[in-house]
Amino acid sequence: MTKTTDVVVIGGGVIGSAIAWNLAEQQQQTLLVEKNQPGQEASAAAAGLLSVASGRSKRGPMYHLKRASQQLYPQLIRELEERTGIDIEYQTVGVLDLIRTDADEKKYRQLYELRREQGYPATWLSAEEVHRLEPALTTELRGAVHFPSDHHLHNGKLAEAWAQAAAQRGVILKTGATVSEARITGNKVTAVRIGDEWLSTNTVVIAAGSWSRQVGEIFGLTIPVEPAKGQMLAVRATPVRHVIAWDEHYLVPRKNGEVIIGSTVEFIGHNKDVTLETIRLFIERSEALVPGISKVPLSRFWAGLRPYSPTRRPILCRAPGLENVIIATGHHRNGIVLAPITGKLVSELITTGQTSMSLEPFALPREPLPPPAADESPDEAE
Ligand SMILES: Cc1cc2nc3c(=O)[nH]c(=O)nc-3n(C[C@H](O)[C@H](O)[C@H](O)COP(=O)(O)OP(=O)(O)OC[C@H]3O[C@@H](n4cnc5c(N)ncnc54)[C@H](O)[C@@H]3O)c2cc1C
């Protein structure tokens, strides 16, 4: 291992890999430190939805960040697949948001109109039209909105390909390792200890997902991120072609003949248990959307820990009081869609001191935040 480097990135999920990949392109000597193997935590656990048009953010900074990130995906996928030979399973069929109640109708009428104004393709479908597209769906629905520009991919393969491609660009991957101590002089970190070795560095990036609070403590920082558990299961069947979403529940078809079913949002610490109660809930909800699905074989179940920030936005900023430490975490339910733009902006911040989009809305909060208003998403600020 080199004894000095330009940047140490802590955490090898999609966020750390995205940052390292962009830094390597800018000729920054980068060490990516991962306590296990890259991409095995939240980044592997996700559903892989790149939701913007069908997403919760309507027109504020989160919406613009997602939109910018989504636009980077096609070129990124081509490059990662070409370099690594990994099929990331980028699928372009889009999302069908089902309409079953008056409340759905009101919510999706507004969203449909807004997205059309913003230039997204969106189609309002009658129940008959939905059934022509997806014959396995329940007849108990009024229709759906189709958002064809919201693609999805295999997030586990994305994470694997990104870490590999970053290494091919010259990033040094240090796996099975953690940063345990830091030397700080004035308002700068000068070196970090990894295992038995001290390494001098110009910059440190904290991208440790739901463990960012603990990593922050090594640098004397308070990063208010906590784990938000999401349980998932997969069945061996492909009754649907599109992503099907209704009322917090989704079914995501994968190329390997599985459908991924999710998810929950639970604040119970670093706990990745899957419970029978949740499996039962998923079966009931899925059966209501796709009658007969409860008879197909269960292939896998798992849980992942999303990095939740009380700002309900990612935290992308210089650490207070430490000018060469960057925090890049708190992506909660949007880390897969937001990884490309996060990698780009953090790399710009490090290499030029400027960013092509304002990071002001993604700062650490100076004071406690008020709870979300009744009409706001509990998970995501605008
Ligand atoms: C069930 C579920 C469904 C989701 N679905 C979607 C979706 O459809 N679309 C979407 O955009 N997002 C989705 N997400 C959210 C997305 O997965 C996360 O926001 C994203 O993966 C966060 O990436 P990360 O790199 O910050 O965290 P992680 O992937 O958790 O990576 C953090 C890494 O840091 C490492 N680490 C921790 N501590 C240390 C240390 N001390 N030293 C070194 N390394 C350390 C960990 O081992 C880990 O590999 C979902 C998440 C879950 C759980």
Ligand as a Chemical Component Dictionary entry (heavy atoms), coordinates in Angstrom:
data_LIG
# 
_chem_comp.id                   LIG 
_chem_comp.type                 NON-POLYMER 
_chem_comp.pdbx_formal_charge   0 
_chem_comp.three_letter_code    LIG 
# 
loop_
_chem_comp_atom.comp_id 
_chem_comp_atom.atom_id 
_chem_comp_atom.alt_atom_id 
_chem_comp_atom.type_symbol 
_chem_comp_atom.charge 
_chem_comp_atom.model_Cartn_x 
_chem_comp_atom.model_Cartn_y 
_chem_comp_atom.model_Cartn_z 
_chem_comp_atom.pdbx_ordinal 
LIG C1  C1  C 0 -34.617 -2.509 0.627  1  
LIG C2  C2  C 0 -33.992 -1.338 -0.065 2  
LIG C3  C3  C 0 -34.485 -0.908 -1.293 3  
LIG C4  C4  C 0 -33.910 0.183  -1.932 4  
LIG N1  N1  N 0 -34.330 0.512  -3.178 5  
LIG C5  C5  C 0 -33.772 1.549  -3.830 6  
LIG C6  C6  C 0 -34.152 1.875  -5.152 7  
LIG O1  O1  O 0 -34.982 1.185  -5.757 8  
LIG N2  N2  N 0 -33.589 2.951  -5.756 9  
LIG C7  C7  C 0 -32.650 3.731  -5.127 10 
LIG O2  O2  O 0 -32.195 4.719  -5.713 11 
LIG N3  N3  N 0 -32.223 3.419  -3.877 12 
LIG C8  C8  C 0 -32.758 2.351  -3.229 13 
LIG N4  N4  N 0 -32.347 2.021  -1.970 14 
LIG C9  C9  C 0 -31.393 2.897  -1.298 15 
LIG C10 C10 C 0 -29.947 2.617  -1.721 16 
LIG O3  O3  O 0 -29.721 1.238  -1.700 17 
LIG C11 C11 C 0 -28.994 3.324  -0.767 18 
LIG O4  O4  O 0 -29.331 4.688  -0.643 19 
LIG C12 C12 C 0 -27.549 3.233  -1.301 20 
LIG O5  O5  O 0 -27.205 1.899  -1.559 21 
LIG C13 C13 C 0 -26.594 3.823  -0.285 22 
LIG O6  O6  O 0 -25.294 3.583  -0.758 23 
LIG P1  P1  P 0 -24.048 3.794  0.195  24 
LIG O7  O7  O 0 -22.853 3.500  -0.631 25 
LIG O8  O8  O 0 -24.171 5.116  0.871  26 
LIG O9  O9  O 0 -24.273 2.707  1.356  27 
LIG P2  P2  P 0 -23.920 1.157  1.411  28 
LIG O10 O10 O 0 -24.256 0.467  0.152  29 
LIG O11 O11 O 0 -24.502 0.624  2.671  30 
LIG O12 O12 O 0 -22.361 1.176  1.495  31 
LIG C14 C14 C 0 -21.666 1.633  2.625  32 
LIG C15 C15 C 0 -20.401 0.810  2.694  33 
LIG O13 O13 O 0 -19.578 1.317  3.745  34 
LIG C16 C16 C 0 -18.940 0.226  4.335  35 
LIG N5  N5  N 0 -18.475 0.628  5.667  36 
LIG C17 C17 C 0 -19.219 0.877  6.765  37 
LIG N6  N6  N 0 -18.435 1.231  7.779  38 
LIG C18 C18 C 0 -17.160 1.214  7.311  39 
LIG C19 C19 C 0 -15.898 1.501  7.884  40 
LIG N7  N7  N 0 -15.778 1.854  9.160  41 
LIG N8  N8  N 0 -14.798 1.386  7.111  42 
LIG C20 C20 C 0 -14.895 0.985  5.809  43 
LIG N9  N9  N 0 -16.071 0.708  5.220  44 
LIG C21 C21 C 0 -17.181 0.835  5.953  45 
LIG C22 C22 C 0 -20.019 -0.851 4.387  46 
LIG O14 O14 O 0 -19.463 -2.141 4.543  47 
LIG C23 C23 C 0 -20.697 -0.645 3.039  48 
LIG O15 O15 O 0 -20.159 -1.475 2.016  49 
LIG C24 C24 C 0 -32.855 0.895  -1.325 50 
LIG C25 C25 C 0 -32.330 0.441  -0.119 51 
LIG C26 C26 C 0 -32.884 -0.675 0.505  52 
LIG C27 C27 C 0 -32.276 -1.169 1.777  53 
# 
loop_
_chem_comp_bond.comp_id 
_chem_comp_bond.atom_id_1 
_chem_comp_bond.atom_id_2 
_chem_comp_bond.value_order 
_chem_comp_bond.pdbx_ordinal 
LIG C1  C2  SING 1  
LIG C2  C3  SING 2  
LIG C2  C26 DOUB 3  
LIG C3  C4  DOUB 4  
LIG C4  N1  SING 5  
LIG C4  C24 SING 6  
LIG N1  C5  DOUB 7  
LIG C5  C6  SING 8  
LIG C5  C8  SING 9  
LIG C6  O1  DOUB 10 
LIG C6  N2  SING 11 
LIG N2  C7  SING 12 
LIG C7  O2  DOUB 13 
LIG C7  N3  SING 14 
LIG N3  C8  DOUB 15 
LIG C8  N4  SING 16 
LIG N4  C9  SING 17 
LIG N4  C24 SING 18 
LIG C9  C10 SING 19 
LIG C10 O3  SING 20 
LIG C10 C11 SING 21 
LIG C11 O4  SING 22 
LIG C11 C12 SING 23 
LIG C12 O5  SING 24 
LIG C12 C13 SING 25 
LIG C13 O6  SING 26 
LIG O6  P1  SING 27 
LIG P1  O7  DOUB 28 
LIG P1  O8  SING 29 
LIG P1  O9  SING 30 
LIG O9  P2  SING 31 
LIG P2  O10 DOUB 32 
LIG P2  O11 SING 33 
LIG P2  O12 SING 34 
LIG O12 C14 SING 35 
LIG C14 C15 SING 36 
LIG C15 O13 SING 37 
LIG C15 C23 SING 38 
LIG O13 C16 SING 39 
LIG C16 N5  SING 40 
LIG C16 C22 SING 41 
LIG N5  C17 SING 42 
LIG N5  C21 SING 43 
LIG C17 N6  DOUB 44 
LIG N6  C18 SING 45 
LIG C18 C19 SING 46 
LIG C18 C21 DOUB 47 
LIG C19 N7  SING 48 
LIG C19 N8  DOUB 49 
LIG N8  C20 SING 50 
LIG C20 N9  DOUB 51 
LIG N9  C21 SING 52 
LIG C22 O14 SING 53 
LIG C22 C23 SING 54 
LIG C23 O15 SING 55 
LIG C24 C25 DOUB 56 
LIG C25 C26 SING 57 
LIG C26 C27 SING 58 
# 
